[in-house]
Amino acid sequence: MCNICNAIVSYKGGRTTLTVYRVPHFRHATPDFFQPARLSFRLGYIFSYNLLQFCGHTWILTNTIIRFFTFGQDAIADTFYAIGLVMSLCQLLSILELFHIADGIEEAKLLPRLIQVLEKNLLLIMLILLEEFQSKPVVCVQLFFWNILDLLRYPHEVLCVIDTPFTVMLWARYTLWIPVYVLSVITEGVTIYQAMLDIEQEASAMQNSTDSSPSQQQFVLTASVPLLALGASFTVWQSLKERQHQLERWTKKTKKK
């Protein structure tokens, strides 16, 4: 197999110099040749994804605030109808984050992110199935906490992709995010409890006692409560460890400067 020769012509001090050097065969040089393009594509993709999520959740928060100041408490009842579609799309797209972590595009723990994605999407599916429950005030509060959680996370991710971390965003992502997540999990528990009460009332009011779908739904919701508590405890524990790690990294970086 022959090698490829490259030549460089330089002009210095009135003399022309021809430099010839060898590089490995093109077959072996191909991965290095395409590596910058591949790297830029990955960075462009993860930047676009985080920016899209940030824009989506910003629209949700803006829409919610405008509707609350326009219609008052009447806006709470139909919050899910107004922002449910965009929220569902954002949460559906969040499944891609599991592949980002597995592929190495994003540096994060897979299991805590899996727990967060599952608890949000499964509860969202429950809200979609229980149409009469969507007008409850607790649903509005739940969507608000989900929105705030993602708005605390995605701006920091966007800044990290372009290698310009910001102190306030770092604090919001790894410190403020934890108590907001705890409040969100508590709200999820209240949402499940109220949904169980509604299903129980619906089951007692039904004349056809042979229909077992309400009891099945109630069993699924009852089983999800301890799983939610266990998953949330593990997520908080991992978040505290990640917070300590990020603070140590930031302190070392600050001292070097």
Secondary structure per residue as TSV (DSSP state, phi and psi in degrees):
chain	resnum	aa	ss	phi	psi
A	1	M	-	360.0	127.7
A	2	C	-	-85.4	158.5
A	3	N	-	-98.1	159.9
A	4	I	E	-95.9	131.9
A	5	C	E	-102.6	133.4
A	6	N	E	-114.6	147.8
A	7	A	E	-128.4	142.5
A	8	I	E	-126.7	127.2
A	9	V	E	-104.8	123.5
A	10	S	E	-124.2	151.0
A	11	Y	E	-121.8	118.9
A	12	K	E	-150.2	129.3
A	13	G	T	61.8	34.7
A	14	G	T	78.1	4.0
A	15	R	E	-120.2	143.3
A	16	T	E	-99.3	126.9
A	17	T	E	-117.3	131.2
A	18	L	E	-108.4	118.6
A	19	T	E	-111.8	125.5
A	20	V	E	-115.6	129.8
A	21	Y	E	-138.5	159.6
A	22	R	E	-105.4	146.4
A	23	V	E	-125.1	160.3
A	24	P	-	-62.2	167.1
A	25	H	-	-57.3	147.5
A	26	F	H	-58.8	-30.0
A	27	R	H	-64.6	-37.0
A	28	H	H	-82.2	-23.2
A	29	A	H	-86.8	-11.6
A	30	T	H	-60.1	-46.6
A	31	P	H	-59.2	-41.7
A	32	D	H	-67.1	-30.5
A	33	F	H	-68.0	-39.1
A	34	F	H	-93.0	-3.4
A	35	Q	H	-62.8	-44.3
A	36	P	H	-60.2	-40.4
A	37	A	H	-65.4	-40.1
A	38	R	H	-65.8	-40.5
A	39	L	H	-65.1	-42.8
A	40	S	H	-66.6	-33.3
A	41	F	H	-66.3	-43.2
A	42	R	H	-62.8	-43.9
A	43	L	H	-65.6	-40.4
A	44	G	H	-64.7	-38.0
A	45	Y	H	-66.8	-49.6
A	46	I	H	-68.9	-31.5
A	47	F	H	-66.6	-43.9
A	48	S	H	-65.0	-39.1
A	49	Y	H	-63.7	-50.0
A	50	N	H	-64.0	-37.3
A	51	L	H	-67.6	-38.4
A	52	L	H	-64.3	-43.7
A	53	Q	H	-63.4	-41.2
A	54	F	H	-63.5	-43.4
A	55	C	H	-65.1	-40.4
A	56	G	H	-62.7	-45.7
A	57	H	H	-73.4	-29.0
A	58	T	H	-65.0	-41.2
A	59	W	H	-62.4	-40.9
A	60	I	H	-61.9	-47.3
A	61	L	H	-65.0	-43.2
A	62	T	H	-62.4	-44.5
A	63	N	H	-61.6	-42.6
A	64	T	H	-63.7	-44.7
A	65	I	H	-66.0	-44.3
A	66	I	H	-63.0	-42.8
A	67	R	H	-67.8	-34.0
A	68	F	H	-68.5	-42.8
A	69	F	H	-73.2	-22.3
A	70	T	H	-84.7	-46.7
A	71	F	H	-106.6	-7.5
A	72	G	T	72.4	-143.5
A	73	Q	T	-68.2	-18.5
A	74	D	H	-65.5	-22.8
A	75	A	H	-72.2	-20.0
A	76	I	H	-67.0	-37.4
A	77	A	H	-64.9	-35.4
A	78	D	T	-112.6	28.6
A	79	T	H	-62.3	-41.5
A	80	F	H	-64.8	-36.3
A	81	Y	H	-68.5	-29.8
A	82	A	H	-81.6	-39.8
A	83	I	H	-120.2	0.9
A	84	G	H	-62.0	-37.1
A	85	L	H	-67.0	-47.8
A	86	V	H	-66.5	-39.9
A	87	M	H	-62.2	-40.7
A	88	S	H	-64.1	-40.7
A	89	L	H	-65.5	-41.3
A	90	C	H	-64.7	-42.6
A	91	Q	H	-70.6	-32.5
A	92	L	H	-67.6	-40.3
A	93	L	H	-66.5	-26.1
A	94	S	T	-64.2	-16.6
A	95	I	T	-61.9	-29.9
A	96	L	H	-61.9	-23.8
A	97	E	H	-64.1	-28.3
A	98	L	H	-64.6	-39.0
A	99	F	H	-72.6	-32.5
A	100	H	H	-60.8	-44.9
A	101	I	H	-68.8	-41.9
A	102	A	H	-65.4	-33.3
A	103	D	H	-85.7	-10.3
A	104	G	T	88.6	5.7
A	105	I	S	-68.5	-37.2
A	106	E	S	-118.3	135.3
A	107	E	-	-91.6	103.6
A	108	A	S	-162.9	165.7
A	109	K	-	-79.1	134.7
A	110	L	H	-74.6	-43.3
A	111	L	H	-65.3	-46.9
A	112	P	H	-60.5	-39.0
A	113	R	H	-67.1	-36.6
A	114	L	H	-61.7	-41.7
A	115	I	H	-62.9	-44.7
A	116	Q	H	-63.9	-43.7
A	117	V	H	-65.4	-42.5
A	118	L	H	-66.8	-45.0
A	119	E	H	-65.8	-35.7
A	120	K	H	-71.8	-47.4
A	121	N	H	-69.7	-38.4
A	122	L	H	-67.2	-41.2
A	123	L	H	-68.5	-33.9
A	124	L	H	-66.7	-38.7
A	125	I	H	-62.8	-38.9
A	126	M	H	-62.5	-41.1
A	127	L	H	-66.1	-35.7
A	128	I	H	-67.9	-38.4
A	129	L	H	-72.9	-36.0
A	130	L	-	-93.7	82.8
A	131	E	G	-64.2	-38.5
A	132	E	G	-69.8	-22.0
A	133	F	G	-82.3	-14.1
A	134	Q	G	-66.2	-21.5
A	135	S	G	-87.6	1.9
A	136	K	S	-69.8	144.9
A	137	P	H	-61.5	-30.5
A	138	V	H	-65.6	-27.3
A	139	V	H	-67.2	-41.2
A	140	C	H	-61.6	-43.5
A	141	V	H	-64.4	-39.8
A	142	Q	H	-63.8	-46.2
A	143	L	H	-63.9	-34.8
A	144	F	H	-64.7	-44.8
A	145	F	H	-65.7	-41.1
A	146	W	H	-58.8	-42.4
A	147	N	H	-63.2	-44.6
A	148	I	H	-65.3	-40.0
A	149	L	H	-58.1	-45.2
A	150	D	H	-73.4	-31.6
A	151	L	H	-71.4	-22.5
A	152	L	H	-79.3	-21.3
A	153	R	H	-99.6	-47.8
A	154	Y	H	-68.8	-36.5
A	155	P	H	-60.2	-38.2
A	156	H	H	-65.1	-39.7
A	157	E	H	-64.8	-38.6
A	158	V	H	-63.3	-44.1
A	159	L	H	-66.9	-33.9
A	160	C	H	-69.0	-34.1
A	161	V	H	-63.9	-40.7
A	162	I	T	-89.8	11.1
A	163	D	T	59.7	40.7
A	164	T	-	-132.6	66.2
A	165	P	-	-64.9	146.9
A	166	F	-	-118.4	138.7
A	167	T	H	-61.4	-43.8
A	168	V	H	-64.6	-42.6
A	169	M	H	-66.1	-36.0
A	170	L	H	-63.6	-43.4
A	171	W	H	-65.6	-42.1
A	172	A	I	-65.5	-37.7
A	173	R	I	-71.5	-42.8
A	174	Y	I	-107.8	-6.8
A	175	T	I	-118.0	-57.8
A	176	L	I	-67.3	-29.2
A	177	W	H	-61.8	-33.5
A	178	I	H	-67.0	-51.9
A	179	P	H	-65.2	-32.8
A	180	V	H	-65.9	-37.6
A	181	Y	H	-65.2	-39.8
A	182	V	H	-61.7	-44.4
A	183	L	H	-63.0	-36.7
A	184	S	H	-65.7	-40.8
A	185	V	H	-66.6	-40.2
A	186	I	H	-61.5	-41.5
A	187	T	H	-64.9	-36.6
A	188	E	H	-62.7	-41.3
A	189	G	H	-62.5	-42.1
A	190	V	H	-64.4	-38.9
A	191	T	H	-62.3	-44.9
A	192	I	H	-64.5	-41.1
A	193	Y	H	-63.2	-45.3
A	194	Q	H	-67.1	-34.6
A	195	A	H	-65.4	-38.2
A	196	M	H	-63.9	-39.3
A	197	L	H	-64.7	-41.0
A	198	D	H	-65.2	-41.3
A	199	I	H	-65.7	-38.6
A	200	E	H	-65.4	-41.7
A	201	Q	H	-65.6	-38.9
A	202	E	H	-65.6	-38.6
A	203	A	H	-68.1	-38.3
A	204	S	H	-71.7	-25.5
A	205	A	H	-86.1	-11.5
A	206	M	-	-76.4	135.3
A	207	Q	S	-79.7	-31.0
A	208	N	-	-87.5	99.2
A	209	S	T	-77.6	-8.1
A	210	T	T	-79.1	-13.3
A	211	D	-	-76.4	117.9
A	212	S	-	-102.3	3.2
A	213	S	H	-64.1	-41.1
A	214	P	H	-60.4	-41.2
A	215	S	H	-66.2	-35.5
A	216	Q	H	-65.9	-42.6
A	217	Q	H	-62.8	-40.8
A	218	Q	H	-65.8	-36.9
A	219	F	H	-65.8	-41.5
A	220	V	H	-64.4	-42.9
A	221	L	H	-66.3	-39.9
A	222	T	H	-63.6	-40.5
A	223	A	H	-70.3	-25.0
A	224	S	H	-77.3	-20.4
A	225	V	H	-64.3	-53.0
A	226	P	H	-64.5	-32.8
A	227	L	H	-66.0	-38.1
A	228	L	H	-63.7	-43.7
A	229	A	H	-64.5	-42.5
A	230	L	H	-65.7	-46.1
A	231	G	H	-64.6	-39.3
A	232	A	H	-67.2	-39.3
A	233	S	H	-62.6	-43.4
A	234	F	H	-64.4	-40.0
A	235	T	H	-65.1	-42.5
A	236	V	H	-64.1	-41.3
A	237	W	H	-61.6	-45.6
A	238	Q	H	-66.9	-35.1
A	239	S	H	-66.9	-38.4
A	240	L	H	-65.2	-39.7
A	241	K	H	-65.8	-42.2
A	242	E	H	-65.7	-36.8
A	243	R	H	-62.0	-45.5
A	244	Q	H	-61.6	-41.3
A	245	H	H	-64.4	-45.0
A	246	Q	H	-67.7	-37.3
A	247	L	H	-66.1	-37.8
A	248	E	H	-65.6	-42.3
A	249	R	H	-62.4	-42.6
A	250	W	H	-67.1	-37.1
A	251	T	H	-65.7	-43.0
A	252	K	H	-64.4	-40.6
A	253	K	H	-66.3	-37.3
A	254	T	H	-68.0	-39.0
A	255	K	H	-66.4	-35.9
A	256	K	H	-64.6	-34.2
A	257	K	-	-72.5	360.0
